[in-house]
Amino acid sequence: MPIIQAIDRALKIVDLFDEQQTELKITEISEQMSLHKSTVHSLLKTLQLHGYIQQDEQNGKYRLGMRFAEKGQLFLNQLDLRDFVRPSLKKLSSLTGQTTHLVTLERNEGLYVDKVEGEKAAIRYSRIGRRVPLYTSAAGKVLVAFQEQPLRQHLVMSITFEQKTEKTILNAKTYEQALEAAIINGYAIDNEENEVGVRCAAVPIFNHNGEIQAAISLSTMLATVGDEELQVFIQQLKQSADEISVKLGYRSK
């Protein structure tokens, strides 16, 4: 398929703007694009005409225009996270044979908003619409761990620890340690903390603002999935989450 050069160049100019480069001079754009200033000027004027670029009258620098905010909000309004994530859940479940979930934060609990049953799964306790404690589930740990500190602290303090199994976390100090481990590792584990014989892993999904949007998790039976196989599943889980985050507009720093 042929590429239209002018459109390709215009989009590359747009991509130059980020958190570090919110405003650019025409000479800076010209240098970074390796294009003559007259060519860059024509591209900028076209983008400016349609509201995708604007120029500061005081310093002459260019920045992204309001049309991006309009289109971005339109995209977010149309986005159904479940429809967006389901293909990845189905693919992951097919690869592993395990049950996969999409979990969101609902007040001070995790909420199962989607689920794909795995062919090898013998787990039936989860269902769409069910709520799960933030401290007993892998998804719950992820949903808390990757929040901004004020909300994270509020969520931890709101927990009333109750024993579900012999391995359930029962105090804030141990829970905080689990949250720190989730941040370091990029995933969280529920090792029979919510259901005897069930071990789950979860990873975060990030949105275009770099904020955690949800978690995806994978549930296994301890009797059939060993440590090595679980680590393989976790890598597949992380890859799926990374792909979803990128589609949501997330860019890692």
C-alpha positions as CSV (number, residue, x, y, z in Angstrom):
1,M,0.0,0.0,0.0
2,P,1.5,3.4,-1.0
3,I,2.3,6.0,1.7
4,I,1.2,9.6,1.1
5,Q,4.4,11.5,1.9
6,A,2.8,14.7,3.1
7,I,0.4,12.9,5.5
8,D,3.3,10.8,6.8
9,R,5.4,13.9,7.4
10,A,2.5,15.7,9.1
11,L,1.9,12.9,11.5
12,K,5.6,12.6,12.3
13,I,5.5,16.3,13.2
14,V,2.6,15.7,15.5
15,D,4.5,12.8,17.2
16,L,7.4,15.2,18.0
17,F,5.3,16.8,20.7
18,D,5.3,15.0,24.1
19,E,5.6,15.7,27.8
20,Q,9.2,16.9,27.3
21,Q,8.6,18.9,24.1
22,T,5.2,20.6,24.5
23,E,6.3,23.6,22.4
24,L,8.8,23.7,19.4
25,K,10.3,26.3,17.2
26,I,10.1,25.8,13.4
27,T,13.9,25.4,13.3
28,E,13.7,22.6,15.9
29,I,11.0,20.8,14.0
30,S,13.0,21.3,10.8
31,E,16.2,19.8,12.4
32,Q,14.4,16.9,14.0
33,M,12.5,16.0,10.8
34,S,15.6,16.7,8.6
35,L,13.4,18.8,6.3
36,H,13.8,22.3,4.9
37,K,12.0,25.0,6.9
38,S,9.8,25.9,3.9
39,T,8.4,22.4,3.8
40,V,7.9,22.3,7.5
41,H,6.2,25.7,7.4
42,S,3.7,24.4,4.8
43,L,2.9,21.3,6.8
44,L,2.4,23.3,10.0
45,K,0.1,25.8,8.3
46,T,-2.0,22.9,7.0
47,L,-2.2,21.4,10.5
48,Q,-2.9,24.8,12.0
49,L,-5.8,25.4,9.5
50,H,-7.5,22.3,10.7
51,G,-6.9,23.0,14.4
52,Y,-4.3,20.2,15.1
53,I,-1.5,22.7,15.6
54,Q,-1.5,26.2,17.1
55,Q,1.1,28.9,17.3
56,D,1.9,31.0,20.4
57,E,1.6,34.7,19.3
58,Q,4.2,35.7,22.0
59,N,7.1,33.4,21.3
60,G,6.2,32.0,17.9
61,K,6.5,28.4,19.0
62,Y,4.1,25.7,17.9
63,R,2.1,23.3,20.1
64,L,-0.7,20.8,19.7
65,G,-4.1,22.2,19.0
66,M,-7.5,21.8,20.7
67,R,-8.8,19.5,17.9
68,F,-6.8,16.7,19.5
69,A,-8.6,17.2,22.8
70,E,-11.9,17.0,20.9
71,K,-11.1,13.9,19.1
72,G,-9.5,12.3,22.1
73,Q,-12.7,12.9,24.2
74,L,-14.8,11.5,21.3
75,F,-12.6,8.3,21.3
76,L,-12.9,7.9,25.1
77,N,-16.7,8.4,25.0
78,Q,-17.0,5.7,22.4
79,L,-14.7,3.3,24.1
80,D,-16.2,0.2,25.8
81,L,-13.3,-1.2,27.8
82,R,-14.8,-4.7,27.7
83,D,-15.1,-4.8,23.9
84,F,-11.6,-3.4,23.7
85,V,-10.0,-6.0,26.0
86,R,-12.1,-9.1,25.2
87,P,-10.0,-10.2,22.1
88,S,-6.9,-10.2,24.3
89,L,-8.6,-12.2,27.1
90,K,-9.8,-14.7,24.5
91,K,-6.4,-15.0,23.0
92,L,-4.7,-15.4,26.4
93,S,-7.2,-18.0,27.5
94,S,-6.7,-19.9,24.3
95,L,-2.9,-19.9,24.7
96,T,-2.9,-21.0,28.3
97,G,-6.2,-22.9,28.7
98,Q,-6.9,-20.9,31.8
99,T,-9.7,-18.5,32.8
100,T,-8.9,-14.9,32.3
101,H,-10.7,-11.8,33.8
102,L,-11.0,-8.1,33.3
103,V,-11.3,-6.4,36.7
104,T,-11.9,-2.7,37.6
105,L,-11.8,-0.8,40.8
106,E,-15.3,-0.1,42.2
107,R,-15.1,2.0,45.3
108,N,-13.1,-0.2,47.7
109,E,-13.5,-3.5,45.9
110,G,-12.5,-5.2,42.6
111,L,-15.3,-5.8,40.1
112,Y,-15.2,-8.6,37.5
113,V,-16.5,-6.9,34.3
114,D,-15.5,-9.6,31.9
115,K,-14.4,-13.3,31.9
116,V,-13.3,-15.9,29.4
117,E,-13.5,-19.5,30.6
118,G,-10.4,-21.6,29.8
119,E,-10.7,-25.1,28.4
120,K,-8.5,-26.5,31.1
121,A,-10.1,-24.4,33.9
122,A,-11.8,-26.0,36.8
123,I,-12.5,-22.7,38.5
124,R,-16.1,-21.5,38.7
125,Y,-16.2,-19.1,41.7
126,S,-15.7,-16.0,39.5
127,R,-18.5,-14.4,37.5
128,I,-19.1,-11.1,35.7
129,G,-20.5,-8.7,38.2
130,R,-19.0,-10.4,41.2
131,R,-17.0,-8.2,43.6
132,V,-13.7,-9.4,45.2
133,P,-11.8,-8.0,48.1
134,L,-8.7,-5.9,47.2
135,Y,-6.5,-7.7,49.7
136,T,-7.3,-11.4,48.8
137,S,-7.0,-11.2,45.0
138,A,-4.1,-10.6,42.6
139,A,-6.2,-8.2,40.6
140,G,-7.2,-6.3,43.8
141,K,-3.5,-5.9,44.7
142,V,-2.7,-4.5,41.3
143,L,-5.6,-2.1,41.3
144,V,-4.3,-0.6,44.6
145,A,-0.5,-0.9,44.0
146,F,-0.4,1.3,40.9
147,Q,-2.7,4.1,42.2
148,E,-1.3,7.5,43.1
149,Q,-0.2,7.5,46.7
150,P,-3.1,9.4,48.3
151,L,-5.7,7.1,46.8
152,R,-3.6,4.0,47.5
153,Q,-3.2,4.9,51.1
154,H,-7.0,5.6,51.4
155,L,-7.8,2.2,49.9
156,V,-5.4,0.4,52.2
157,M,-6.9,2.1,55.3
158,S,-10.4,1.3,54.1
159,I,-9.8,-2.5,54.2
160,T,-11.2,-4.6,57.0
161,F,-9.0,-7.7,56.9
162,E,-11.0,-11.0,57.2
163,Q,-9.6,-14.4,56.9
164,K,-10.8,-16.3,53.7
165,T,-8.2,-19.1,53.9
166,E,-5.1,-19.9,56.0
167,K,-3.0,-17.8,53.6
168,T,-5.1,-14.7,53.5
169,I,-3.2,-11.4,54.3
170,L,-4.6,-10.1,57.6
171,N,-2.8,-6.8,58.3
172,A,-1.9,-3.6,56.5
173,K,1.9,-4.0,56.9
174,T,2.0,-7.3,55.1
175,Y,-0.4,-6.0,52.5
176,E,1.8,-3.0,51.8
177,Q,4.7,-5.4,51.3
178,A,2.6,-7.3,48.7
179,L,1.8,-4.0,47.0
180,E,5.5,-3.0,46.8
181,A,6.3,-6.4,45.3
182,A,3.6,-5.9,42.7
183,I,5.2,-2.6,41.6
184,I,8.7,-4.1,41.5
185,N,7.6,-7.2,39.6
186,G,5.0,-5.6,37.4
187,Y,2.4,-8.2,38.6
188,A,0.7,-9.5,41.7
189,I,0.0,-13.0,42.9
190,D,-2.9,-14.5,44.9
191,N,-1.5,-17.7,46.3
192,E,-4.6,-19.5,47.7
193,E,-5.5,-16.3,49.6
194,N,-9.0,-16.1,48.4
195,E,-9.8,-19.7,47.5
196,V,-8.1,-22.9,48.6
197,G,-6.3,-24.6,45.7
198,V,-6.5,-21.5,43.4
199,R,-3.6,-19.4,42.5
200,C,-4.0,-16.2,40.3
201,A,-1.8,-13.6,38.7
202,A,-2.7,-10.1,37.6
203,V,-1.1,-7.2,35.8
204,P,-2.2,-3.6,35.3
205,I,-3.6,-1.9,32.2
206,F,-2.7,1.8,31.8
207,N,-4.6,4.5,29.9
208,H,-3.3,7.4,27.8
209,N,-2.6,9.4,30.9
210,G,-0.4,6.7,32.4
211,E,-3.0,5.9,35.0
212,I,-4.1,2.4,35.9
213,Q,-7.4,1.7,34.0
214,A,-8.0,-1.9,35.1
215,A,-6.3,-5.2,35.7
216,I,-6.4,-8.4,33.7
217,S,-5.9,-11.7,35.6
218,L,-5.4,-15.3,35.0
219,S,-6.6,-18.0,37.4
220,T,-5.0,-21.5,37.8
221,M,-5.4,-24.6,39.9
222,L,-2.4,-25.2,42.1
223,A,-2.7,-28.9,41.5
224,T,-2.3,-28.7,37.8
225,V,-0.1,-25.6,37.2
226,G,3.3,-25.5,38.7
227,D,5.6,-22.6,39.4
228,E,7.5,-22.7,36.1
229,E,4.4,-22.9,34.0
230,L,2.8,-20.1,36.0
231,Q,5.8,-17.9,35.2
232,V,5.3,-18.6,31.5
233,F,1.6,-17.6,31.9
234,I,2.6,-14.4,33.7
235,Q,4.9,-13.3,30.8
236,Q,2.0,-13.9,28.4
237,L,-0.3,-12.0,30.7
238,K,2.2,-9.0,30.8
239,Q,2.5,-9.0,27.1
240,S,-1.2,-8.9,26.6
241,A,-1.5,-6.0,29.1
242,D,1.2,-4.1,27.4
243,E,-0.5,-4.5,24.0
244,I,-3.9,-3.3,25.5
245,S,-2.2,-0.3,27.2
246,V,-0.6,0.8,24.0
247,K,-4.0,0.6,22.2
248,L,-5.4,2.8,25.0
249,G,-2.7,5.4,24.2
250,Y,-0.2,4.6,26.9
251,R,3.4,5.3,26.3
252,S,6.0,3.9,28.7
253,K,8.6,6.4,30.0
